[in-house]
Amino acid sequence: MSACKPTEPRGRRQFHQEHADQARVEALRLLAQREAMGPRWLAWVATELYHLKPSEFANMVRRELERLSTADRQFGQASREVH
């Protein structure tokens, strides 16, 4: 097996480093549609994630979506408590 394959520890780390910025941009693109799409957003995001390749990249985007959504909820909650 080659060290560049995402299934190996070194390959996964390298893959993540090379694609982290792109995964964040993609997650932000998906989040930007949340308000406009309303209740249809979750199903749409699931479809978008399904179409991302390779699956390792799709998982990175999904984790980034979770991280950004959690931060948004925490920040939003803190902001409401202060005001």
mmCIF file of the N, C-alpha and C atoms, coordinates in Angstrom:
data_MODEL
# 
_entry.id   MODEL 
# 
loop_
_atom_site.group_PDB 
_atom_site.id 
_atom_site.type_symbol 
_atom_site.label_atom_id 
_atom_site.label_alt_id 
_atom_site.label_comp_id 
_atom_site.label_asym_id 
_atom_site.label_entity_id 
_atom_site.label_seq_id 
_atom_site.pdbx_PDB_ins_code 
_atom_site.Cartn_x 
_atom_site.Cartn_y 
_atom_site.Cartn_z 
_atom_site.occupancy 
_atom_site.B_iso_or_equiv 
_atom_site.pdbx_formal_charge 
_atom_site.auth_seq_id 
_atom_site.auth_comp_id 
_atom_site.auth_asym_id 
_atom_site.auth_atom_id 
_atom_site.pdbx_PDB_model_num 
ATOM 1   N N  . MET A 1 1  ? 0.835   -1.188 0.000  1.00 0.00 ? 1  MET A N  1 
ATOM 2   C CA . MET A 1 1  ? 0.000   0.000  0.000  1.00 0.00 ? 1  MET A CA 1 
ATOM 3   C C  . MET A 1 1  ? 0.876   1.248  0.000  1.00 0.00 ? 1  MET A C  1 
ATOM 4   N N  . SER A 1 2  ? 0.463   2.244  -0.715 1.00 0.00 ? 2  SER A N  1 
ATOM 5   C CA . SER A 1 2  ? 1.180   3.504  -0.794 1.00 0.00 ? 2  SER A CA 1 
ATOM 6   C C  . SER A 1 2  ? 0.847   4.370  0.417  1.00 0.00 ? 2  SER A C  1 
ATOM 7   N N  . ALA A 1 3  ? 1.812   5.183  0.857  1.00 0.00 ? 3  ALA A N  1 
ATOM 8   C CA . ALA A 1 3  ? 1.592   6.081  1.996  1.00 0.00 ? 3  ALA A CA 1 
ATOM 9   C C  . ALA A 1 3  ? 0.627   7.207  1.653  1.00 0.00 ? 3  ALA A C  1 
ATOM 10  N N  . CYS A 1 4  ? 0.275   7.378  0.386  1.00 0.00 ? 4  CYS A N  1 
ATOM 11  C CA . CYS A 1 4  ? -0.624  8.455  -0.024 1.00 0.00 ? 4  CYS A CA 1 
ATOM 12  C C  . CYS A 1 4  ? -2.095  8.072  0.079  1.00 0.00 ? 4  CYS A C  1 
ATOM 13  N N  . LYS A 1 5  ? -2.372  6.825  0.349  1.00 0.00 ? 5  LYS A N  1 
ATOM 14  C CA . LYS A 1 5  ? -3.765  6.401  0.452  1.00 0.00 ? 5  LYS A CA 1 
ATOM 15  C C  . LYS A 1 5  ? -4.371  6.950  1.736  1.00 0.00 ? 5  LYS A C  1 
ATOM 16  N N  . PRO A 1 6  ? -5.601  7.502  1.650  1.00 0.00 ? 6  PRO A N  1 
ATOM 17  C CA . PRO A 1 6  ? -6.223  8.094  2.826  1.00 0.00 ? 6  PRO A CA 1 
ATOM 18  C C  . PRO A 1 6  ? -6.521  7.117  3.941  1.00 0.00 ? 6  PRO A C  1 
ATOM 19  N N  . THR A 1 7  ? -6.477  5.808  3.681  1.00 0.00 ? 7  THR A N  1 
ATOM 20  C CA . THR A 1 7  ? -6.810  4.838  4.716  1.00 0.00 ? 7  THR A CA 1 
ATOM 21  C C  . THR A 1 7  ? -5.655  4.607  5.681  1.00 0.00 ? 7  THR A C  1 
ATOM 22  N N  . GLU A 1 8  ? -4.446  5.020  5.333  1.00 0.00 ? 8  GLU A N  1 
ATOM 23  C CA . GLU A 1 8  ? -3.306  4.858  6.215  1.00 0.00 ? 8  GLU A CA 1 
ATOM 24  C C  . GLU A 1 8  ? -3.155  6.105  7.075  1.00 0.00 ? 8  GLU A C  1 
ATOM 25  N N  . PRO A 1 9  ? -2.657  5.966  8.317  1.00 0.00 ? 9  PRO A N  1 
ATOM 26  C CA . PRO A 1 9  ? -2.553  7.126  9.201  1.00 0.00 ? 9  PRO A CA 1 
ATOM 27  C C  . PRO A 1 9  ? -1.807  8.304  8.581  1.00 0.00 ? 9  PRO A C  1 
ATOM 28  N N  . ARG A 1 10 ? -0.646  8.080  8.022  1.00 0.00 ? 10 ARG A N  1 
ATOM 29  C CA . ARG A 1 10 ? 0.113   9.176  7.423  1.00 0.00 ? 10 ARG A CA 1 
ATOM 30  C C  . ARG A 1 10 ? -0.631  9.740  6.226  1.00 0.00 ? 10 ARG A C  1 
ATOM 31  N N  . GLY A 1 11 ? -1.238  8.889  5.431  1.00 0.00 ? 11 GLY A N  1 
ATOM 32  C CA . GLY A 1 11 ? -2.000  9.333  4.273  1.00 0.00 ? 11 GLY A CA 1 
ATOM 33  C C  . GLY A 1 11 ? -3.230  10.129 4.667  1.00 0.00 ? 11 GLY A C  1 
ATOM 34  N N  . ARG A 1 12 ? -3.902  9.707  5.718  1.00 0.00 ? 12 ARG A N  1 
ATOM 35  C CA . ARG A 1 12 ? -5.075  10.448 6.206  1.00 0.00 ? 12 ARG A CA 1 
ATOM 36  C C  . ARG A 1 12 ? -4.677  11.835 6.681  1.00 0.00 ? 12 ARG A C  1 
ATOM 37  N N  . ARG A 1 13 ? -3.601  11.890 7.426  1.00 0.00 ? 13 ARG A N  1 
ATOM 38  C CA . ARG A 1 13 ? -3.125  13.170 7.940  1.00 0.00 ? 13 ARG A CA 1 
ATOM 39  C C  . ARG A 1 13 ? -2.762  14.103 6.788  1.00 0.00 ? 13 ARG A C  1 
ATOM 40  N N  . GLN A 1 14 ? -2.048  13.581 5.821  1.00 0.00 ? 14 GLN A N  1 
ATOM 41  C CA . GLN A 1 14 ? -1.654  14.379 4.657  1.00 0.00 ? 14 GLN A CA 1 
ATOM 42  C C  . GLN A 1 14 ? -2.887  14.822 3.870  1.00 0.00 ? 14 GLN A C  1 
ATOM 43  N N  . PHE A 1 15 ? -3.823  13.902 3.659  1.00 0.00 ? 15 PHE A N  1 
ATOM 44  C CA . PHE A 1 15 ? -5.053  14.228 2.935  1.00 0.00 ? 15 PHE A CA 1 
ATOM 45  C C  . PHE A 1 15 ? -5.800  15.345 3.662  1.00 0.00 ? 15 PHE A C  1 
ATOM 46  N N  . HIS A 1 16 ? -5.904  15.215 4.976  1.00 0.00 ? 16 HIS A N  1 
ATOM 47  C CA . HIS A 1 16 ? -6.617  16.224 5.760  1.00 0.00 ? 16 HIS A CA 1 
ATOM 48  C C  . HIS A 1 16 ? -5.932  17.584 5.649  1.00 0.00 ? 16 HIS A C  1 
ATOM 49  N N  . GLN A 1 17 ? -4.616  17.605 5.769  1.00 0.00 ? 17 GLN A N  1 
ATOM 50  C CA . GLN A 1 17 ? -3.882  18.866 5.673  1.00 0.00 ? 17 GLN A CA 1 
ATOM 51  C C  . GLN A 1 17 ? -4.077  19.517 4.308  1.00 0.00 ? 17 GLN A C  1 
ATOM 52  N N  . GLU A 1 18 ? -4.081  18.706 3.270  1.00 0.00 ? 18 GLU A N  1 
ATOM 53  C CA . GLU A 1 18 ? -4.205  19.238 1.913  1.00 0.00 ? 18 GLU A CA 1 
ATOM 54  C C  . GLU A 1 18 ? -5.605  19.742 1.590  1.00 0.00 ? 18 GLU A C  1 
ATOM 55  N N  . HIS A 1 19 ? -6.627  19.211 2.282  1.00 0.00 ? 19 HIS A N  1 
ATOM 56  C CA . HIS A 1 19 ? -8.006  19.532 1.927  1.00 0.00 ? 19 HIS A CA 1 
ATOM 57  C C  . HIS A 1 19 ? -8.804  20.248 3.014  1.00 0.00 ? 19 HIS A C  1 
ATOM 58  N N  . ALA A 1 20 ? -8.166  20.588 4.121  1.00 0.00 ? 20 ALA A N  1 
ATOM 59  C CA . ALA A 1 20 ? -8.886  21.212 5.236  1.00 0.00 ? 20 ALA A CA 1 
ATOM 60  C C  . ALA A 1 20 ? -9.523  22.542 4.837  1.00 0.00 ? 20 ALA A C  1 
ATOM 61  N N  . ASP A 1 21 ? -8.787  23.381 4.134  1.00 0.00 ? 21 ASP A N  1 
ATOM 62  C CA . ASP A 1 21 ? -9.342  24.677 3.731  1.00 0.00 ? 21 ASP A CA 1 
ATOM 63  C C  . ASP A 1 21 ? -10.511 24.504 2.779  1.00 0.00 ? 21 ASP A C  1 
ATOM 64  N N  . GLN A 1 22 ? -10.380 23.584 1.844  1.00 0.00 ? 22 GLN A N  1 
ATOM 65  C CA . GLN A 1 22 ? -11.450 23.332 0.879  1.00 0.00 ? 22 GLN A CA 1 
ATOM 66  C C  . GLN A 1 22 ? -12.692 22.784 1.583  1.00 0.00 ? 22 GLN A C  1 
ATOM 67  N N  . ALA A 1 23 ? -12.503 21.932 2.573  1.00 0.00 ? 23 ALA A N  1 
ATOM 68  C CA . ALA A 1 23 ? -13.637 21.388 3.333  1.00 0.00 ? 23 ALA A CA 1 
ATOM 69  C C  . ALA A 1 23 ? -14.353 22.495 4.094  1.00 0.00 ? 23 ALA A C  1 
ATOM 70  N N  . ARG A 1 24 ? -13.594 23.424 4.656  1.00 0.00 ? 24 ARG A N  1 
ATOM 71  C CA . ARG A 1 24 ? -14.206 24.546 5.381  1.00 0.00 ? 24 ARG A CA 1 
ATOM 72  C C  . ARG A 1 24 ? -15.000 25.426 4.427  1.00 0.00 ? 24 ARG A C  1 
ATOM 73  N N  . VAL A 1 25 ? -14.446 25.716 3.263  1.00 0.00 ? 25 VAL A N  1 
ATOM 74  C CA . VAL A 1 25 ? -15.150 26.537 2.272  1.00 0.00 ? 25 VAL A CA 1 
ATOM 75  C C  . VAL A 1 25 ? -16.455 25.857 1.854  1.00 0.00 ? 25 VAL A C  1 
ATOM 76  N N  . GLU A 1 26 ? -16.389 24.558 1.640  1.00 0.00 ? 26 GLU A N  1 
ATOM 77  C CA . GLU A 1 26 ? -17.590 23.811 1.238  1.00 0.00 ? 26 GLU A CA 1 
ATOM 78  C C  . GLU A 1 26 ? -18.624 23.824 2.359  1.00 0.00 ? 26 GLU A C  1 
ATOM 79  N N  . ALA A 1 27 ? -18.193 23.646 3.593  1.00 0.00 ? 27 ALA A N  1 
ATOM 80  C CA . ALA A 1 27 ? -19.125 23.670 4.728  1.00 0.00 ? 27 ALA A CA 1 
ATOM 81  C C  . ALA A 1 27 ? -19.775 25.042 4.854  1.00 0.00 ? 27 ALA A C  1 
ATOM 82  N N  . LEU A 1 28 ? -19.006 26.088 4.674  1.00 0.00 ? 28 LEU A N  1 
ATOM 83  C CA . LEU A 1 28 ? -19.563 27.440 4.739  1.00 0.00 ? 28 LEU A CA 1 
ATOM 84  C C  . LEU A 1 28 ? -20.560 27.676 3.604  1.00 0.00 ? 28 LEU A C  1 
ATOM 85  N N  . ARG A 1 29 ? -20.270 27.132 2.428  1.00 0.00 ? 29 ARG A N  1 
ATOM 86  C CA . ARG A 1 29 ? -21.204 27.256 1.304  1.00 0.00 ? 29 ARG A CA 1 
ATOM 87  C C  . ARG A 1 29 ? -22.537 26.589 1.646  1.00 0.00 ? 29 ARG A C  1 
ATOM 88  N N  . LEU A 1 30 ? -22.458 25.414 2.234  1.00 0.00 ? 30 LEU A N  1 
ATOM 89  C CA . LEU A 1 30 ? -23.677 24.691 2.605  1.00 0.00 ? 30 LEU A CA 1 
ATOM 90  C C  . LEU A 1 30 ? -24.443 25.442 3.700  1.00 0.00 ? 30 LEU A C  1 
ATOM 91  N N  . LEU A 1 31 ? -23.731 25.927 4.694  1.00 0.00 ? 31 LEU A N  1 
ATOM 92  C CA . LEU A 1 31 ? -24.382 26.665 5.780  1.00 0.00 ? 31 LEU A CA 1 
ATOM 93  C C  . LEU A 1 31 ? -25.031 27.956 5.293  1.00 0.00 ? 31 LEU A C  1 
ATOM 94  N N  . ALA A 1 32 ? -24.446 28.567 4.290  1.00 0.00 ? 32 ALA A N  1 
ATOM 95  C CA . ALA A 1 32 ? -24.988 29.824 3.763  1.00 0.00 ? 32 ALA A CA 1 
ATOM 96  C C  . ALA A 1 32 ? -26.391 29.639 3.195  1.00 0.00 ? 32 ALA A C  1 
ATOM 97  N N  . GLN A 1 33 ? -26.754 28.428 2.843  1.00 0.00 ? 33 GLN A N  1 
ATOM 98  C CA . GLN A 1 33 ? -28.070 28.149 2.266  1.00 0.00 ? 33 GLN A CA 1 
ATOM 99  C C  . GLN A 1 33 ? -29.118 27.780 3.307  1.00 0.00 ? 33 GLN A C  1 
ATOM 100 N N  . ARG A 1 34 ? -28.711 27.616 4.555  1.00 0.00 ? 34 ARG A N  1 
ATOM 101 C CA . ARG A 1 34 ? -29.624 27.108 5.591  1.00 0.00 ? 34 ARG A CA 1 
ATOM 102 C C  . ARG A 1 34 ? -30.865 27.980 5.761  1.00 0.00 ? 34 ARG A C  1 
ATOM 103 N N  . GLU A 1 35 ? -30.684 29.254 5.928  1.00 0.00 ? 35 GLU A N  1 
ATOM 104 C CA . GLU A 1 35 ? -31.828 30.135 6.170  1.00 0.00 ? 35 GLU A CA 1 
ATOM 105 C C  . GLU A 1 35 ? -32.745 30.208 4.948  1.00 0.00 ? 35 GLU A C  1 
ATOM 106 N N  . ALA A 1 36 ? -32.159 30.323 3.771  1.00 0.00 ? 36 ALA A N  1 
ATOM 107 C CA . ALA A 1 36 ? -32.957 30.446 2.549  1.00 0.00 ? 36 ALA A CA 1 
ATOM 108 C C  . ALA A 1 36 ? -33.774 29.183 2.265  1.00 0.00 ? 36 ALA A C  1 
ATOM 109 N N  . MET A 1 37 ? -33.224 28.020 2.585  1.00 0.00 ? 37 MET A N  1 
ATOM 110 C CA . MET A 1 37 ? -33.906 26.767 2.279  1.00 0.00 ? 37 MET A CA 1 
ATOM 111 C C  . MET A 1 37 ? -34.873 26.333 3.370  1.00 0.00 ? 37 MET A C  1 
ATOM 112 N N  . GLY A 1 38 ? -34.693 26.850 4.556  1.00 0.00 ? 38 GLY A N  1 
ATOM 113 C CA . GLY A 1 38 ? -35.593 26.492 5.644  1.00 0.00 ? 38 GLY A CA 1 
ATOM 114 C C  . GLY A 1 38 ? -35.571 25.007 5.953  1.00 0.00 ? 38 GLY A C  1 
ATOM 115 N N  . PRO A 1 39 ? -36.754 24.405 6.104  1.00 0.00 ? 39 PRO A N  1 
ATOM 116 C CA . PRO A 1 39 ? -36.825 23.001 6.515  1.00 0.00 ? 39 PRO A CA 1 
ATOM 117 C C  . PRO A 1 39 ? -36.301 22.016 5.467  1.00 0.00 ? 39 PRO A C  1 
ATOM 118 N N  . ARG A 1 40 ? -36.128 22.453 4.237  1.00 0.00 ? 40 ARG A N  1 
ATOM 119 C CA . ARG A 1 40 ? -35.594 21.563 3.190  1.00 0.00 ? 40 ARG A CA 1 
ATOM 120 C C  . ARG A 1 40 ? -34.076 21.445 3.251  1.00 0.00 ? 40 ARG A C  1 
ATOM 121 N N  . TRP A 1 41 ? -33.443 22.309 4.054  1.00 0.00 ? 41 TRP A N  1 
ATOM 122 C CA . TRP A 1 41 ? -31.991 22.392 4.064  1.00 0.00 ? 41 TRP A CA 1 
ATOM 123 C C  . TRP A 1 41 ? -31.318 21.082 4.450  1.00 0.00 ? 41 TRP A C  1 
ATOM 124 N N  . LEU A 1 42 ? -31.788 20.428 5.489  1.00 0.00 ? 42 LEU A N  1 
ATOM 125 C CA . LEU A 1 42 ? -31.134 19.217 5.978  1.00 0.00 ? 42 LEU A CA 1 
ATOM 126 C C  . LEU A 1 42 ? -31.102 18.121 4.913  1.00 0.00 ? 42 LEU A C  1 
ATOM 127 N N  . ALA A 1 43 ? -32.205 17.905 4.234  1.00 0.00 ? 43 ALA A N  1 
ATOM 128 C CA . ALA A 1 43 ? -32.238 16.892 3.169  1.00 0.00 ? 43 ALA A CA 1 
ATOM 129 C C  . ALA A 1 43 ? -31.320 17.301 2.018  1.00 0.00 ? 43 ALA A C  1 
ATOM 130 N N  . TRP A 1 44 ? -31.304 18.590 1.706  1.00 0.00 ? 44 TRP A N  1 
ATOM 131 C CA . TRP A 1 44 ? -30.445 19.083 0.629  1.00 0.00 ? 44 TRP A CA 1 
ATOM 132 C C  . TRP A 1 44 ? -28.968 18.879 0.985  1.00 0.00 ? 44 TRP A C  1 
ATOM 133 N N  . VAL A 1 45 ? -28.598 19.187 2.225  1.00 0.00 ? 45 VAL A N  1 
ATOM 134 C CA . VAL A 1 45 ? -27.212 19.008 2.660  1.00 0.00 ? 45 VAL A CA 1 
ATOM 135 C C  . VAL A 1 45 ? -26.827 17.535 2.589  1.00 0.00 ? 45 VAL A C  1 
ATOM 136 N N  . ALA A 1 46 ? -27.713 16.668 3.019  1.00 0.00 ? 46 ALA A N  1 
ATOM 137 C CA . ALA A 1 46 ? -27.418 15.230 2.959  1.00 0.00 ? 46 ALA A CA 1 
ATOM 138 C C  . ALA A 1 46 ? -27.126 14.809 1.523  1.00 0.00 ? 46 ALA A C  1 
ATOM 139 N N  . THR A 1 47 ? -27.908 15.316 0.585  1.00 0.00 ? 47 THR A N  1 
ATOM 140 C CA . THR A 1 47 ? -27.684 14.997 -0.825 1.00 0.00 ? 47 THR A CA 1 
ATOM 141 C C  . THR A 1 47 ? -26.360 15.559 -1.312 1.00 0.00 ? 47 THR A C  1 
ATOM 142 N N  . GLU A 1 48 ? -26.064 16.799 -0.927 1.00 0.00 ? 48 GLU A N  1 
ATOM 143 C CA . GLU A 1 48 ? -24.799 17.423 -1.326 1.00 0.00 ? 48 GLU A CA 1 
ATOM 144 C C  . GLU A 1 48 ? -23.606 16.625 -0.782 1.00 0.00 ? 48 GLU A C  1 
ATOM 145 N N  . LEU A 1 49 ? -23.679 16.223 0.473  1.00 0.00 ? 49 LEU A N  1 
ATOM 146 C CA . LEU A 1 49 ? -22.599 15.444 1.070  1.00 0.00 ? 49 LEU A CA 1 
ATOM 147 C C  . LEU A 1 49 ? -22.440 14.101 0.377  1.00 0.00 ? 49 LEU A C  1 
ATOM 148 N N  . TYR A 1 50 ? -23.551 13.493 0.011  1.00 0.00 ? 50 TYR A N  1 
ATOM 149 C CA . TYR A 1 50 ? -23.523 12.195 -0.667 1.00 0.00 ? 50 TYR A CA 1 
ATOM 150 C C  . TYR A 1 50 ? -22.759 12.281 -1.985 1.00 0.00 ? 50 TYR A C  1 
ATOM 151 N N  . HIS A 1 51 ? -22.866 13.415 -2.661 1.00 0.00 ? 51 HIS A N  1 
ATOM 152 C CA . HIS A 1 51 ? -22.239 13.571 -3.973 1.00 0.00 ? 51 HIS A CA 1 
ATOM 153 C C  . HIS A 1 51 ? -20.768 13.993 -3.903 1.00 0.00 ? 51 HIS A C  1 
ATOM 154 N N  . LEU A 1 52 ? -20.297 14.382 -2.734 1.00 0.00 ? 52 LEU A N  1 
ATOM 155 C CA . LEU A 1 52 ? -18.894 14.775 -2.615 1.00 0.00 ? 52 LEU A CA 1 
ATOM 156 C C  . LEU A 1 52 ? -17.995 13.543 -2.661 1.00 0.00 ? 52 LEU A C  1 
ATOM 157 N N  . LYS A 1 53 ? -16.912 13.660 -3.378 1.00 0.00 ? 53 LYS A N  1 
ATOM 158 C CA . LYS A 1 53 ? -15.951 12.566 -3.499 1.00 0.00 ? 53 LYS A CA 1 
ATOM 159 C C  . LYS A 1 53 ? -14.565 13.118 -3.254 1.00 0.00 ? 53 LYS A C  1 
ATOM 160 N N  . PRO A 1 54 ? -13.691 12.328 -2.705 1.00 0.00 ? 54 PRO A N  1 
ATOM 161 C CA . PRO A 1 54 ? -13.898 10.999 -2.143 1.00 0.00 ? 54 PRO A CA 1 
ATOM 162 C C  . PRO A 1 54 ? -14.661 11.079 -0.820 1.00 0.00 ? 54 PRO A C  1 
ATOM 163 N N  . SER A 1 55 ? -15.028 9.946  -0.314 1.00 0.00 ? 55 SER A N  1 
ATOM 164 C CA . SER A 1 55 ? -15.828 9.909  0.914  1.00 0.00 ? 55 SER A CA 1 
ATOM 165 C C  . SER A 1 55 ? -15.070 10.525 2.090  1.00 0.00 ? 55 SER A C  1 
ATOM 166 N N  . GLU A 1 56 ? -13.743 10.435 2.091  1.00 0.00 ? 56 GLU A N  1 
ATOM 167 C CA . GLU A 1 56 ? -12.956 11.052 3.158  1.00 0.00 ? 56 GLU A CA 1 
ATOM 168 C C  . GLU A 1 56 ? -13.174 12.568 3.166  1.00 0.00 ? 56 GLU A C  1 
ATOM 169 N N  . PHE A 1 57 ? -13.273 13.161 1.975  1.00 0.00 ? 57 PHE A N  1 
ATOM 170 C CA . PHE A 1 57 ? -13.511 14.599 1.886  1.00 0.00 ? 57 PHE A CA 1 
ATOM 171 C C  . PHE A 1 57 ? -14.931 14.932 2.361  1.00 0.00 ? 57 PHE A C  1 
ATOM 172 N N  . ALA A 1 58 ? -15.891 14.124 1.960  1.00 0.00 ? 58 ALA A N  1 
ATOM 173 C CA . ALA A 1 58 ? -17.273 14.334 2.403  1.00 0.00 ? 58 ALA A CA 1 
ATOM 174 C C  . ALA A 1 58 ? -17.350 14.282 3.928  1.00 0.00 ? 58 ALA A C  1 
ATOM 175 N N  . ASN A 1 59 ? -16.627 13.361 4.539  1.00 0.00 ? 59 ASN A N  1 
ATOM 176 C CA . ASN A 1 59 ? -16.607 13.269 5.999  1.00 0.00 ? 59 ASN A CA 1 
ATOM 177 C C  . ASN A 1 59 ? -15.972 14.501 6.632  1.00 0.00 ? 59 ASN A C  1 
ATOM 178 N N  . MET A 1 60 ? -14.934 15.033 6.005  1.00 0.00 ? 60 MET A N  1 
ATOM 179 C CA . MET A 1 60 ? -14.316 16.258 6.502  1.00 0.00 ? 60 MET A CA 1 
ATOM 180 C C  . MET A 1 60 ? -15.318 17.414 6.470  1.00 0.00 ? 60 MET A C  1 
ATOM 181 N N  . VAL A 1 61 ? -16.060 17.520 5.387  1.00 0.00 ? 61 VAL A N  1 
ATOM 182 C CA . VAL A 1 61 ? -17.051 18.594 5.250  1.00 0.00 ? 61 VAL A CA 1 
ATOM 183 C C  . VAL A 1 61 ? -18.145 18.409 6.302  1.00 0.00 ? 61 VAL A C  1 
ATOM 184 N N  . ARG A 1 62 ? -18.598 17.182 6.489  1.00 0.00 ? 62 ARG A N  1 
ATOM 185 C CA . ARG A 1 62 ? -19.632 16.905 7.490  1.00 0.00 ? 62 ARG A CA 1 
ATOM 186 C C  . ARG A 1 62 ? -19.156 17.297 8.891  1.00 0.00 ? 62 ARG A C  1 
ATOM 187 N N  . ARG A 1 63 ? -17.923 16.938 9.233  1.00 0.00 ? 63 ARG A N  1 
ATOM 188 C CA . ARG A 1 63 ? -17.389 17.302 10.554 1.00 0.00 ? 63 ARG A CA 1 
ATOM 189 C C  . ARG A 1 63 ? -17.262 18.824 10.691 1.00 0.00 ? 63 ARG A C  1 
ATOM 190 N N  . GLU A 1 64 ? -16.855 19.487 9.629  1.00 0.00 ? 64 GLU A N  1 
ATOM 191 C CA . GLU A 1 64 ? -16.737 20.945 9.664  1.00 0.00 ? 64 GLU A CA 1 
ATOM 192 C C  . GLU A 1 64 ? -18.116 21.585 9.815  1.00 0.00 ? 64 GLU A C  1 
ATOM 193 N N  . LEU A 1 65 ? -19.116 21.040 9.150  1.00 0.00 ? 65 LEU A N  1 
ATOM 194 C CA . LEU A 1 65 ? -20.495 21.529 9.311  1.00 0.00 ? 65 LEU A CA 1 
ATOM 195 C C  . LEU A 1 65 ? -20.927 21.404 10.772 1.00 0.00 ? 65 LEU A C  1 
ATOM 196 N N  . GLU A 1 66 ? -20.639 20.262 11.367 1.00 0.00 ? 66 GLU A N  1 
ATOM 197 C CA . GLU A 1 66 ? -20.995 20.051 12.774 1.00 0.00 ? 66 GLU A CA 1 
ATOM 198 C C  . GLU A 1 66 ? -20.276 21.049 13.670 1.00 0.00 ? 66 GLU A C  1 
ATOM 199 N N  . ARG A 1 67 ? -18.991 21.247 13.420 1.00 0.00 ? 67 ARG A N  1 
ATOM 200 C CA . ARG A 1 67 ? -18.212 22.166 14.236 1.00 0.00 ? 67 ARG A CA 1 
ATOM 201 C C  . ARG A 1 67 ? -18.742 23.593 14.104 1.00 0.00 ? 67 ARG A C  1 
ATOM 202 N N  . LEU A 1 68 ? -18.988 24.027 12.886 1.00 0.00 ? 68 LEU A N  1 
ATOM 203 C CA . LEU A 1 68 ? -19.483 25.384 12.661 1.00 0.00 ? 68 LEU A CA 1 
ATOM 204 C C  . LEU A 1 68 ? -20.885 25.568 13.232 1.00 0.00 ? 68 LEU A C  1 
ATOM 205 N N  . SER A 1 69 ? -21.724 24.567 13.101 1.00 0.00 ? 69 SER A N  1 
ATOM 206 C CA . SER A 1 69 ? -23.085 24.653 13.633 1.00 0.00 ? 69 SER A CA 1 
ATOM 207 C C  . SER A 1 69 ? -23.077 24.717 15.151 1.00 0.00 ? 69 SER A C  1 
ATOM 208 N N  . THR A 1 70 ? -22.220 23.929 15.772 1.00 0.00 ? 70 THR A N  1 
ATOM 209 C CA . THR A 1 70 ? -22.103 23.950 17.229 1.00 0.00 ? 70 THR A CA 1 
ATOM 210 C C  . THR A 1 70 ? -21.602 25.300 17.704 1.00 0.00 ? 70 THR A C  1 
ATOM 211 N N  . ALA A 1 71 ? -20.602 25.826 17.037 1.00 0.00 ? 71 ALA A N  1 
ATOM 212 C CA . ALA A 1 71 ? -20.064 27.140 17.398 1.00 0.00 ? 71 ALA A CA 1 
ATOM 213 C C  . ALA A 1 71 ? -21.131 28.216 17.228 1.00 0.00 ? 71 ALA A C  1 
ATOM 214 N N  . ASP A 1 72 ? -21.914 28.108 16.166 1.00 0.00 ? 72 ASP A N  1 
ATOM 215 C CA . ASP A 1 72 ? -22.979 29.082 15.917 1.00 0.00 ? 72 ASP A CA 1 
ATOM 216 C C  . ASP A 1 72 ? -24.023 29.025 17.027 1.00 0.00 ? 72 ASP A C  1 
ATOM 217 N N  . ARG A 1 73 ? -24.410 27.822 17.429 1.00 0.00 ? 73 ARG A N  1 
ATOM 218 C CA . ARG A 1 73 ? -25.399 27.684 18.504 1.00 0.00 ? 73 ARG A CA 1 
ATOM 219 C C  . ARG A 1 73 ? -24.845 28.235 19.813 1.00 0.00 ? 73 ARG A C  1 
ATOM 220 N N  . GLN A 1 74 ? -23.591 27.926 20.125 1.00 0.00 ? 74 GLN A N  1 
ATOM 221 C CA . GLN A 1 74 ? -23.002 28.407 21.373 1.00 0.00 ? 74 GLN A CA 1 
ATOM 222 C C  . GLN A 1 74 ? -22.848 29.921 21.351 1.00 0.00 ? 74 GLN A C  1 
ATOM 223 N N  . PHE A 1 75 ? -22.387 30.458 20.264 1.00 0.00 ? 75 PHE A N  1 
ATOM 224 C CA . PHE A 1 75 ? -22.207 31.908 20.150 1.00 0.00 ? 75 PHE A CA 1 
ATOM 225 C C  . PHE A 1 75 ? -23.572 32.596 20.188 1.00 0.00 ? 75 PHE A C  1 
ATOM 226 N N  . GLY A 1 76 ? -24.523 32.060 19.459 1.00 0.00 ? 76 GLY A N  1 
ATOM 227 C CA . GLY A 1 76 ? -25.853 32.640 19.450 1.00 0.00 ? 76 GLY A CA 1 
ATOM 228 C C  . GLY A 1 76 ? -26.480 32.642 20.824 1.00 0.00 ? 76 GLY A C  1 
ATOM 229 N N  . GLN A 1 77 ? -26.324 31.549 21.555 1.00 0.00 ? 77 GLN A N  1 
ATOM 230 C CA . GLN A 1 77 ? -26.869 31.440 22.905 1.00 0.00 ? 77 GLN A CA 1 
ATOM 231 C C  . GLN A 1 77 ? -26.182 32.445 23.822 1.00 0.00 ? 77 GLN A C  1 
ATOM 232 N N  . ALA A 1 78 ? -24.867 32.542 23.752 1.00 0.00 ? 78 ALA A N  1 
ATOM 233 C CA . ALA A 1 78 ? -24.129 33.481 24.602 1.00 0.00 ? 78 ALA A CA 1 
ATOM 234 C C  . ALA A 1 78 ? -24.527 34.909 24.266 1.00 0.00 ? 78 ALA A C  1 
ATOM 235 N N  . SER A 1 79 ? -24.721 35.175 22.997 1.00 0.00 ? 79 SER A N  1 
ATOM 236 C CA . SER A 1 79 ? -25.097 36.523 22.576 1.00 0.00 ? 79 SER A CA 1 
ATOM 237 C C  . SER A 1 79 ? -26.473 36.891 23.133 1.00 0.00 ? 79 SER A C  1 
ATOM 238 N N  . ARG A 1 80 ? -27.408 35.966 23.123 1.00 0.00 ? 80 ARG A N  1 
ATOM 239 C CA . ARG A 1 80 ? -28.746 36.236 23.653 1.00 0.00 ? 80 ARG A CA 1 
ATOM 240 C C  . ARG A 1 80 ? -28.708 36.427 25.155 1.00 0.00 ? 80 ARG A C  1 
ATOM 241 N N  . GLU A 1 81 ? -27.827 35.699 25.852 1.00 0.00 ? 81 GLU A N  1 
ATOM 242 C CA . GLU A 1 81 ? -27.741 35.824 27.298 1.00 0.00 ? 81 GLU A CA 1 
ATOM 243 C C  . GLU A 1 81 ? -27.157 37.165 27.714 1.00 0.00 ? 81 GLU A C  1 
ATOM 244 N N  . VAL A 1 82 ? -26.247 37.725 26.919 1.00 0.00 ? 82 VAL A N  1 
ATOM 245 C CA . VAL A 1 82 ? -25.611 38.992 27.238 1.00 0.00 ? 82 VAL A CA 1 
ATOM 246 C C  . VAL A 1 82 ? -26.570 40.141 27.019 1.00 0.00 ? 82 VAL A C  1 
ATOM 247 N N  . HIS A 1 83 ? -27.381 40.067 25.991 1.00 0.00 ? 83 HIS A N  1 
ATOM 248 C CA . HIS A 1 83 ? -28.281 41.170 25.646 1.00 0.00 ? 83 HIS A CA 1 
ATOM 249 C C  . HIS A 1 83 ? -29.547 41.022 26.378 1.00 0.00 ? 83 HIS A C  1 
# 
